[in-house]
Amino acid sequence: MIPIYDDNPALGKPLLVVGIILTCIVVWFWQSGLGYQANNQIIMGYGLTPAAFLGNMEQTGPLIPIFTLFTSMFMHGGFMHLAGNMLYLWIFGDNIEGALGHIRFIIFYFICGVVAAFAQIFSAPESTIPMIGASGAVSGVLGAYLIFYPRARIRTFVFLGIFITFLRLPAILLLGVWILGQIISASISNPGSPGVAWFAHLGGFFAGMIFGPLLKKPNISIFQKPRTTVKEKPIRIRFRR
């Protein structure tokens, strides 16, 4: 299932969401222009390596390890990695920025990213593989969305073998399936091996569920009713003989 957009109107302009997306895109283009070897060096220097962060190996870049908690959030390993994270941030982030306000949203975003990073660090403290990507912080946005707008409708592309369609699914179903997939993947994977940082996704998601309500505007309630702006229209199909 791939979300396309939500029917939940945003509260205000998502300036910081747009800023984060543009920053990640610019950084990715910069990485892409470096070439394979130079890009790997940048990832080693500015990505978050658990063993280096815990002092079990030397940090290879110019930064002290604590700063890689933040630089790693704006780097991605490829176009699909970037596109997936930015799609989810664009769909769900505007509502969370509206619910929290600009300043508290950026604080929330970094808190979720840091919690996600520590979840991955503690799952594989001896790992020498650098971690990059916005997925931990974006997972926090998803967690907060589930708390604020569980019944909001998400236009979703569904692909099951030969079955392909678009459905408007409630957020609680879409995000529930998503987090269940993360839990299953984390339980069967080796966190110290190359691949997806599943524990970072889990840490960020649950951090979002906790810190979203704590940082929300006073007039914003949790577990809101749908505020859809889309009316369902019947689909008519005419077959020609």
Backbone as CSV, one residue per row, in Angstrom:
resi,resn,N_x,N_y,N_z,CA_x,CA_y,CA_z,C_x,C_y,C_z
1,MET,0.842,-1.190,0.000,0.000,0.000,0.000,0.882,1.248,0.000
2,ILE,0.574,2.171,-0.900,1.337,3.418,-1.006,0.377,4.589,-0.854
3,PRO,0.501,5.404,0.190,-0.390,6.560,0.331,-0.090,7.605,-0.740
4,ILE,-1.149,8.237,-1.238,-1.014,9.261,-2.268,-1.271,10.647,-1.687
5,TYR,-2.351,10.786,-0.939,-2.644,12.041,-0.249,-3.709,11.770,0.794
6,ASP,-3.867,12.697,1.729,-4.925,12.562,2.724,-5.996,13.612,2.465
7,ASP,-7.200,13.321,2.967,-8.327,14.230,2.804,-8.420,15.231,3.947
8,ASN,-7.444,15.251,4.819,-7.463,16.071,6.017,-6.877,17.443,5.706
9,PRO,-7.663,18.511,5.693,-7.098,19.825,5.364,-6.086,20.287,6.408
10,ALA,-5.006,20.880,5.940,-3.948,21.341,6.835,-4.374,22.609,7.574
11,LEU,-3.834,22.782,8.766,-4.079,23.984,9.554,-2.899,24.933,9.366
12,GLY,-2.993,25.834,8.410,-1.889,26.743,8.135,-0.958,26.187,7.079
13,LYS,0.078,26.946,6.781,1.033,26.565,5.745,2.165,25.741,6.354
14,PRO,2.478,24.605,5.766,3.538,23.725,6.303,4.931,24.211,5.887
15,LEU,5.339,25.346,6.373,6.597,25.954,5.934,7.797,25.080,6.270
16,LEU,7.802,24.506,7.453,8.955,23.708,7.874,8.983,22.353,7.171
17,VAL,7.819,21.786,6.919,7.775,20.537,6.153,8.379,20.767,4.775
18,VAL,7.970,21.842,4.120,8.527,22.169,2.803,10.027,22.424,2.907
19,GLY,10.444,23.137,3.962,11.874,23.415,4.141,12.696,22.154,4.334
20,ILE,12.177,21.211,5.116,12.891,19.948,5.342,12.983,19.163,4.043
21,ILE,11.878,19.102,3.302,11.876,18.360,2.031,12.889,18.967,1.063
22,LEU,12.889,20.283,0.930,13.821,20.936,0.012,15.267,20.714,0.444
23,THR,15.515,20.771,1.743,16.874,20.547,2.244,17.344,19.135,1.921
24,CYS,16.481,18.148,2.150,16.850,16.759,1.854,17.098,16.555,0.365
25,ILE,16.295,17.208,-0.474,16.483,17.091,-1.921,17.806,17.711,-2.341
26,VAL,18.108,18.904,-1.822,19.374,19.570,-2.158,20.559,18.728,-1.714
27,VAL,20.495,18.167,-0.500,21.580,17.334,0.006,21.738,16.087,-0.867
28,TRP,20.623,15.498,-1.298,20.713,14.302,-2.141,21.360,14.618,-3.488
29,PHE,20.988,15.740,-4.092,21.623,16.124,-5.348,23.118,16.368,-5.142
30,TRP,23.472,16.974,-4.020,24.894,17.187,-3.710,25.615,15.856,-3.573
31,GLN,25.004,14.914,-2.837,25.601,13.586,-2.701,25.755,12.909,-4.056
32,SER,24.725,13.001,-4.888,24.738,12.331,-6.178,25.825,12.857,-7.096
33,GLY,26.163,14.135,-6.941,27.188,14.733,-7.789,28.608,14.449,-7.357
34,LEU,28.782,13.783,-6.220,30.125,13.550,-5.693,30.813,12.348,-6.320
35,GLY,30.049,11.432,-6.858,30.633,10.180,-7.320,30.561,9.136,-6.229
36,TYR,30.705,7.887,-6.627,30.482,6.764,-5.712,31.419,6.800,-4.508
37,GLN,32.711,6.930,-4.741,33.680,6.862,-3.650,33.556,8.047,-2.706
38,ALA,33.443,9.253,-3.273,33.328,10.440,-2.429,32.026,10.422,-1.632
39,ASN,30.959,9.937,-2.254,29.686,9.854,-1.544,29.782,8.893,-0.370
40,ASN,30.457,7.766,-0.547,30.654,6.834,0.557,31.438,7.464,1.703
41,GLN,32.435,8.282,1.366,33.202,8.971,2.399,32.341,9.965,3.166
42,ILE,31.459,10.653,2.438,30.549,11.600,3.086,29.585,10.869,4.017
43,ILE,29.078,9.731,3.558,28.163,8.954,4.396,28.872,8.468,5.657
44,MET,30.117,8.015,5.517,30.876,7.576,6.690,31.156,8.728,7.641
45,GLY,31.364,9.925,7.088,31.707,11.068,7.928,30.524,11.748,8.579
46,TYR,29.385,11.789,7.870,28.230,12.534,8.364,27.047,11.638,8.732
47,GLY,27.140,10.358,8.404,26.135,9.424,8.870,26.380,9.053,10.326
48,LEU,25.377,8.438,10.940,25.468,8.047,12.347,25.904,6.592,12.447
49,THR,27.121,6.371,12.938,27.652,5.021,13.120,27.592,4.658,14.597
50,PRO,26.800,3.663,14.986,26.645,3.340,16.406,27.957,3.149,17.150
51,ALA,28.891,2.387,16.583,30.157,2.122,17.274,30.940,3.410,17.486
52,ALA,30.938,4.307,16.505,31.643,5.578,16.645,30.949,6.468,17.667
53,PHE,29.628,6.471,17.652,28.882,7.302,18.599,29.155,6.883,20.038
54,LEU,29.313,5.580,20.252,29.564,5.061,21.604,31.048,5.006,21.955
55,GLY,31.899,5.497,21.053,33.329,5.561,21.323,34.074,4.268,21.117
56,ASN,33.470,3.323,20.401,34.123,2.027,20.172,34.923,1.989,18.881
57,MET,34.877,3.063,18.103,35.709,3.195,16.912,35.906,4.685,16.637
58,GLU,36.876,4.996,15.817,37.173,6.394,15.522,36.198,6.924,14.475
59,GLN,35.673,8.135,14.730,34.818,8.786,13.758,35.672,9.218,12.571
60,THR,35.246,8.882,11.355,36.081,9.120,10.180,35.910,10.511,9.579
61,GLY,34.897,11.251,9.997,34.643,12.568,9.412,35.072,13.705,10.315
62,PRO,34.762,14.945,9.909,35.189,16.118,10.668,34.329,16.409,11.891
63,LEU,33.175,15.757,12.010,32.257,16.057,13.099,32.492,15.145,14.292
64,ILE,32.233,15.686,15.490,32.187,14.792,16.636,30.879,14.001,16.529
65,PRO,30.852,12.763,17.007,29.719,11.867,16.729,28.345,12.415,17.096
66,ILE,28.251,13.239,18.150,26.923,13.688,18.571,26.231,14.511,17.487
67,PHE,27.000,15.223,16.660,26.394,16.036,15.612,25.850,15.188,14.471
68,THR,26.346,13.967,14.341,25.837,13.094,13.282,24.410,12.633,13.562
69,LEU,23.943,12.810,14.806,22.543,12.559,15.089,21.652,13.387,14.176
70,PHE,22.120,14.598,13.841,21.309,15.538,13.072,21.677,15.547,11.587
71,THR,22.968,15.502,11.281,23.351,15.507,9.865,22.839,14.271,9.138
72,SER,22.770,13.147,9.842,22.317,11.903,9.208,20.854,11.973,8.789
73,MET,20.069,12.852,9.428,18.644,12.951,9.121,18.369,13.560,7.753
74,PHE,19.353,14.226,7.176,19.137,14.918,5.909,19.826,14.222,4.737
75,MET,20.383,13.052,4.973,21.087,12.313,3.940,20.298,11.055,3.570
76,HIS,20.428,10.626,2.305,19.721,9.434,1.854,20.616,8.609,0.943
77,GLY,20.310,7.320,0.905,21.160,6.402,0.166,20.814,6.237,-1.298
78,GLY,19.712,6.798,-1.747,19.317,6.673,-3.141,18.014,7.399,-3.382
79,PHE,17.616,7.449,-4.641,16.418,8.220,-4.985,15.166,7.640,-4.335
80,MET,14.985,6.315,-4.366,13.790,5.717,-3.792,13.742,5.908,-2.276
81,HIS,14.900,5.863,-1.644,14.982,6.127,-0.206,14.506,7.544,0.085
82,LEU,14.996,8.492,-0.676,14.583,9.895,-0.537,13.101,10.054,-0.848
83,ALA,12.651,9.521,-1.979,11.274,9.715,-2.429,10.270,9.150,-1.432
84,GLY,10.550,7.971,-0.893,9.634,7.371,0.068,9.488,8.210,1.320
85,ASN,10.609,8.640,1.877,10.557,9.458,3.082,9.858,10.786,2.848
86,MET,10.168,11.431,1.735,9.585,12.744,1.471,8.105,12.646,1.139
87,LEU,7.685,11.551,0.495,6.261,11.354,0.226,5.478,11.273,1.528
88,TYR,5.950,10.460,2.458,5.259,10.324,3.738,5.286,11.632,4.518
89,LEU,6.400,12.338,4.490,6.484,13.611,5.204,5.525,14.627,4.604
90,TRP,5.418,14.664,3.271,4.539,15.612,2.605,3.066,15.308,2.907
91,ILE,2.692,14.032,2.906,1.291,13.672,3.123,0.862,13.931,4.560
92,PHE,1.677,13.524,5.521,1.273,13.566,6.922,1.849,14.747,7.706
93,GLY,2.923,15.335,7.203,3.613,16.350,7.993,2.883,17.672,8.117
94,ASP,2.102,18.062,7.077,1.439,19.361,7.136,0.439,19.427,8.282
95,ASN,-0.296,18.335,8.507,-1.260,18.311,9.600,-0.589,18.367,10.969
96,ILE,0.563,17.706,11.092,1.258,17.723,12.383,1.905,19.081,12.634
97,GLU,2.456,19.694,11.606,2.992,21.052,11.788,1.874,22.006,12.179
98,GLY,0.684,21.831,11.581,-0.446,22.674,11.952,-0.915,22.440,13.370
99,ALA,-0.861,21.185,13.828,-1.319,20.856,15.178,-0.343,21.324,16.250
100,LEU,0.944,21.407,15.907,1.962,21.774,16.886,2.395,23.230,16.772
101,GLY,2.313,23.798,15.595,2.911,25.113,15.358,4.334,24.931,14.851
102,HIS,4.844,25.948,14.178,6.127,25.814,13.491,7.275,25.484,14.438
103,ILE,7.417,26.247,15.515,8.574,26.067,16.404,8.525,24.710,17.096
104,ARG,7.358,24.370,17.628,7.256,23.091,18.331,7.343,21.914,17.360
105,PHE,6.947,22.143,16.113,7.068,21.053,15.143,8.527,20.696,14.880
106,ILE,9.383,21.694,14.687,10.777,21.377,14.384,11.451,20.742,15.603
107,ILE,11.066,21.184,16.817,11.574,20.543,18.033,11.110,19.090,18.076
108,PHE,9.831,18.887,17.803,9.251,17.537,17.762,9.959,16.664,16.732
109,TYR,10.196,17.203,15.549,10.820,16.449,14.463,12.206,15.956,14.877
110,PHE,13.006,16.836,15.461,14.353,16.442,15.870,14.320,15.486,17.067
111,ILE,13.385,15.673,17.985,13.265,14.742,19.112,12.987,13.334,18.594
112,CYS,12.050,13.223,17.675,11.713,11.911,17.120,12.903,11.305,16.384
113,GLY,13.634,12.141,15.626,14.812,11.660,14.924,15.888,11.164,15.877
114,VAL,16.091,11.876,16.980,17.099,11.479,17.964,16.684,10.199,18.681
115,VAL,15.418,10.114,19.096,14.940,8.888,19.742,15.078,7.697,18.796
116,ALA,14.739,7.915,17.529,14.880,6.850,16.533,16.328,6.397,16.412
117,ALA,17.242,7.368,16.391,18.663,7.030,16.281,19.133,6.207,17.480
118,PHE,18.713,6.593,18.677,19.119,5.845,19.864,18.505,4.447,19.882
119,ALA,17.294,4.314,19.372,16.693,2.981,19.297,17.534,2.066,18.416
120,GLN,18.028,2.601,17.310,18.871,1.795,16.425,20.241,1.546,17.045
121,ILE,20.792,2.553,17.711,22.098,2.394,18.371,22.038,1.281,19.416
122,PHE,21.007,1.301,20.241,20.913,0.309,21.308,20.600,-1.089,20.765
123,SER,20.001,-1.150,19.576,19.719,-2.466,18.986,20.974,-3.112,18.424
124,ALA,21.967,-2.288,18.055,23.218,-2.822,17.490,24.370,-1.895,17.864
125,PRO,24.768,-1.867,19.139,25.773,-0.899,19.600,27.152,-1.084,18.986
126,GLU,27.475,-2.258,18.497,28.793,-2.511,17.923,28.820,-2.323,16.403
127,SER,27.714,-1.912,15.828,27.636,-1.794,14.376,28.562,-0.694,13.857
128,THR,29.275,-1.006,12.794,30.149,-0.025,12.135,29.522,0.471,10.830
129,ILE,28.250,0.192,10.640,27.532,0.614,9.431,26.838,1.944,9.700
130,PRO,27.141,2.996,8.938,26.510,4.292,9.183,25.026,4.266,8.841
131,MET,24.255,4.997,9.621,22.820,5.100,9.414,22.503,6.493,8.873
132,ILE,21.750,6.556,7.793,21.334,7.832,7.219,19.862,7.761,6.862
133,GLY,19.244,8.923,6.726,17.860,8.980,6.295,16.965,9.696,7.286
134,ALA,15.868,10.234,6.753,14.893,10.954,7.570,13.812,10.046,8.124
135,SER,13.918,8.740,7.876,12.802,7.845,8.188,12.477,7.781,9.675
136,GLY,13.455,7.928,10.545,13.172,7.907,11.976,12.312,9.087,12.386
137,ALA,12.684,10.286,11.943,11.900,11.480,12.254,10.544,11.437,11.571
138,VAL,10.507,10.984,10.322,9.237,10.884,9.597,8.322,9.861,10.268
139,SER,8.889,8.789,10.795,8.086,7.818,11.545,7.431,8.471,12.754
140,GLY,8.129,9.422,13.364,7.529,10.172,14.463,6.319,10.967,14.014
141,VAL,6.394,11.538,12.820,5.250,12.257,12.254,4.071,11.309,12.071
142,LEU,4.340,10.090,11.604,3.275,9.103,11.424,2.643,8.726,12.767
143,GLY,3.480,8.564,13.783,2.957,8.234,15.104,2.050,9.320,15.648
144,ALA,2.448,10.573,15.478,1.616,11.688,15.930,0.321,11.771,15.131
145,TYR,0.404,11.511,13.829,-0.792,11.548,12.983,-1.808,10.517,13.455
146,LEU,-1.328,9.345,13.818,-2.221,8.293,14.303,-2.955,8.743,15.560
147,ILE,-2.294,9.492,16.426,-2.913,9.965,17.666,-3.906,11.099,17.392
148,PHE,-3.538,12.016,16.506,-4.398,13.169,16.255,-5.551,12.857,15.296
149,TYR,-5.272,12.111,14.249,-6.247,11.940,13.159,-6.427,10.469,12.780
150,PRO,-6.801,9.613,13.700,-6.890,8.181,13.382,-7.956,7.849,12.346
151,ARG,-8.986,8.696,12.227,-10.078,8.401,11.297,-9.996,9.200,10.000
152,ALA,-8.940,9.967,9.831,-8.764,10.692,8.575,-8.616,9.699,7.431
153,ARG,-9.117,10.068,6.263,-9.083,9.176,5.109,-7.840,9.439,4.265
154,ILE,-7.156,8.362,3.915,-5.925,8.448,3.129,-6.162,7.776,1.780
155,ARG,-5.993,8.535,0.717,-6.081,7.951,-0.625,-4.858,7.073,-0.832
156,THR,-5.068,5.787,-1.092,-3.991,4.805,-1.058,-3.993,3.949,-2.318
157,PHE,-2.812,3.787,-2.875,-2.624,2.873,-4.005,-2.371,1.483,-3.442
158,VAL,-3.210,0.542,-3.812,-3.138,-0.817,-3.275,-2.768,-1.771,-4.402
159,PHE,-1.718,-2.537,-4.173,-1.256,-3.509,-5.165,-1.117,-4.864,-4.499
160,LEU,-1.949,-5.819,-4.931,-1.903,-7.188,-4.400,-1.886,-8.152,-5.571
161,GLY,-0.681,-8.461,-6.031,-0.562,-9.352,-7.170,-1.151,-8.721,-8.420
162,ILE,-2.217,-9.320,-8.936,-2.868,-8.763,-10.125,-3.953,-7.748,-9.759
163,PHE,-4.190,-7.567,-8.473,-5.230,-6.650,-8.008,-4.609,-5.284,-7.749
164,ILE,-5.043,-4.282,-8.510,-4.526,-2.920,-8.366,-5.709,-1.968,-8.287
165,THR,-5.740,-1.111,-7.269,-6.840,-0.163,-7.134,-6.422,0.993,-6.226
166,PHE,-7.289,1.991,-6.130,-7.112,3.094,-5.201,-8.240,3.027,-4.174
167,LEU,-7.883,3.131,-2.906,-8.864,3.098,-1.830,-8.645,4.278,-0.900
168,ARG,-9.726,4.719,-0.270,-9.618,5.740,0.786,-9.697,5.005,2.121
169,LEU,-8.554,4.823,2.747,-8.469,4.043,3.973,-8.354,4.952,5.183
170,PRO,-8.953,4.570,6.310,-8.737,5.342,7.534,-7.280,5.249,7.973
171,ALA,-6.777,6.333,8.524,-5.364,6.381,8.921,-5.022,5.275,9.902
172,ILE,-5.945,4.936,10.783,-5.648,3.909,11.784,-5.381,2.559,11.120
173,LEU,-6.042,2.299,9.996,-5.800,1.048,9.281,-4.478,1.106,8.530
174,LEU,-4.272,2.160,7.763,-3.047,2.279,6.975,-1.812,2.298,7.864
175,LEU,-1.827,3.147,8.895,-0.655,3.263,9.767,-0.526,2.056,10.681
176,GLY,-1.655,1.428,11.012,-1.592,0.204,11.805,-0.908,-0.912,11.046
177,VAL,-1.247,-1.058,9.765,-0.575,-2.054,8.922,0.900,-1.701,8.773
178,TRP,1.185,-0.405,8.621,2.573,0.027,8.453,3.414,-0.323,9.683
179,ILE,2.943,0.026,10.873,3.750,-0.218,12.069,3.839,-1.713,12.363
180,LEU,2.791,-2.467,12.038,2.864,-3.921,12.202,3.955,-4.500,11.314
181,GLY,4.052,-3.987,10.091,5.116,-4.437,9.202,6.493,-4.120,9.738
182,GLN,6.636,-2.941,10.389,7.931,-2.582,10.971,8.292,-3.506,12.134
183,ILE,7.299,-3.836,12.949,7.542,-4.717,14.098,7.964,-6.100,13.625
184,ILE,7.259,-6.627,12.630,7.603,-7.955,12.114,8.989,-7.944,11.496
185,SER,9.287,-6.904,10.703,10.595,-6.819,10.055,11.717,-6.696,11.078
186,ALA,11.489,-5.904,12.135,12.511,-5.748,13.174,12.759,-7.054,13.911
187,SER,11.699,-7.834,14.098,11.828,-9.077,14.875,12.575,-10.172,14.120
188,ILE,12.599,-10.097,12.788,13.245,-11.163,12.011,14.551,-10.713,11.365
189,SER,14.949,-9.449,11.577,16.159,-8.935,10.933,17.318,-8.873,11.922
190,ASN,18.513,-8.763,11.387,19.705,-8.542,12.197,20.007,-7.052,12.180
191,PRO,19.812,-6.347,13.306,19.978,-4.890,13.301,21.392,-4.421,12.989
192,GLY,22.364,-5.309,13.094,23.739,-4.926,12.815,24.156,-5.123,11.374
193,SER,23.244,-5.627,10.548,23.571,-5.879,9.146,23.108,-4.716,8.276
194,PRO,23.659,-4.595,7.055,23.204,-3.531,6.153,21.737,-3.707,5.809
195,GLY,21.073,-2.595,5.536,19.656,-2.656,5.184,18.873,-1.586,5.896
196,VAL,17.596,-1.836,6.077,16.683,-0.861,6.685,16.866,-0.851,8.204
197,ALA,16.867,0.351,8.773,16.992,0.511,10.231,15.604,0.400,10.855
198,TRP,15.114,-0.828,10.984,13.753,-1.044,11.460,13.540,-0.513,12.863
199,PHE,14.527,-0.662,13.725,14.361,-0.201,15.108,14.292,1.323,15.185
200,ALA,14.928,2.006,14.248,14.799,3.457,14.182,13.367,3.847,13.840
201,HIS,12.744,3.112,12.930,11.348,3.372,12.581,10.455,3.206,13.806
202,LEU,10.691,2.131,14.556,9.871,1.869,15.742,10.083,2.951,16.798
203,GLY,11.336,3.298,17.042,11.625,4.322,18.043,11.007,5.656,17.681
204,GLY,11.134,6.057,16.417,10.566,7.326,15.985,9.050,7.329,16.073
205,PHE,8.413,6.241,15.659,6.952,6.157,15.652,6.386,6.312,17.058
206,PHE,6.920,5.559,18.009,6.389,5.625,19.365,6.761,6.938,20.051
207,ALA,7.897,7.523,19.668,8.222,8.858,20.171,7.201,9.877,19.681
208,GLY,6.776,9.744,18.422,5.765,10.642,17.886,4.434,10.517,18.603
209,MET,4.058,9.301,18.958,2.811,9.085,19.686,2.843,9.740,21.062
210,ILE,4.025,9.805,21.658,4.163,10.380,23.007,4.335,11.894,22.954
211,PHE,5.275,12.361,22.130,5.625,13.782,22.154,4.667,14.648,21.345
212,GLY,3.951,14.059,20.377,2.973,14.840,19.642,1.940,15.476,20.562
213,PRO,1.226,14.684,21.373,0.250,15.269,22.297,0.875,16.215,23.327
214,LEU,2.111,15.963,23.727,2.752,16.828,24.719,3.084,18.205,24.154
215,LEU,3.333,18.291,22.854,3.761,19.545,22.245,2.662,20.228,21.425
216,LYS,1.477,19.688,21.419,0.407,20.244,20.594,-0.056,21.609,21.095
217,LYS,-0.722,22.338,20.204,-1.345,23.599,20.589,-2.480,23.318,21.580
218,PRO,-2.762,24.276,22.478,-3.809,24.026,23.480,-5.183,23.763,22.882
219,ASN,-5.470,24.332,21.724,-6.807,24.188,21.131,-6.931,22.956,20.224
220,ILE,-5.906,22.153,20.159,-5.917,20.960,19.314,-6.209,19.735,20.170
221,SER,-7.170,18.942,19.757,-7.520,17.733,20.500,-6.945,16.504,19.808
222,ILE,-6.831,15.435,20.555,-6.374,14.171,19.975,-7.585,13.333,19.576
223,PHE,-7.356,12.298,18.779,-8.408,11.403,18.301,-9.549,12.174,17.635
224,GLN,-9.185,13.070,16.730,-10.184,13.917,16.090,-11.038,13.140,15.094
225,LYS,-12.233,13.675,14.835,-13.101,13.138,13.796,-12.548,13.510,12.425
226,PRO,-12.940,12.796,11.392,-12.466,13.141,10.040,-12.890,14.552,9.652
227,ARG,-12.004,15.245,8.975,-12.309,16.586,8.457,-12.133,16.562,6.942
228,THR,-12.753,15.588,6.314,-12.521,15.363,4.898,-13.064,16.504,4.051
229,THR,-12.380,16.773,2.953,-12.826,17.788,2.001,-13.229,17.142,0.678
230,VAL,-13.235,15.811,0.636,-13.517,15.084,-0.599,-14.829,14.334,-0.466
231,LYS,-15.679,14.472,-1.445,-16.931,13.732,-1.470,-16.785,12.512,-2.366
232,GLU,-17.289,11.411,-1.875,-17.208,10.185,-2.660,-18.131,10.274,-3.873
233,LYS,-17.641,9.847,-5.019,-18.441,9.788,-6.225,-18.484,8.349,-6.720
234,PRO,-19.639,7.895,-7.130,-19.700,6.517,-7.636,-18.905,6.374,-8.919
235,ILE,-18.304,5.214,-9.109,-17.536,4.931,-10.318,-18.446,4.195,-11.300
236,ARG,-18.600,4.763,-12.475,-19.444,4.147,-13.496,-18.565,3.606,-14.613
237,ILE,-18.797,2.372,-14.967,-18.028,1.732,-16.026,-18.991,1.246,-17.104
238,ARG,-18.727,1.594,-18.341,-19.550,1.155,-19.474,-18.710,0.229,-20.343
239,PHE,-19.224,-0.944,-20.593,-18.536,-1.910,-21.421,-19.096,-1.870,-22.837
240,ARG,-18.230,-1.888,-23.810,-18.653,-1.930,-25.204,-18.603,-3.365,-25.716
241,ARG,-19.564,-3.716,-26.465,-19.584,-5.062,-27.066,-18.930,-5.032,-28.445
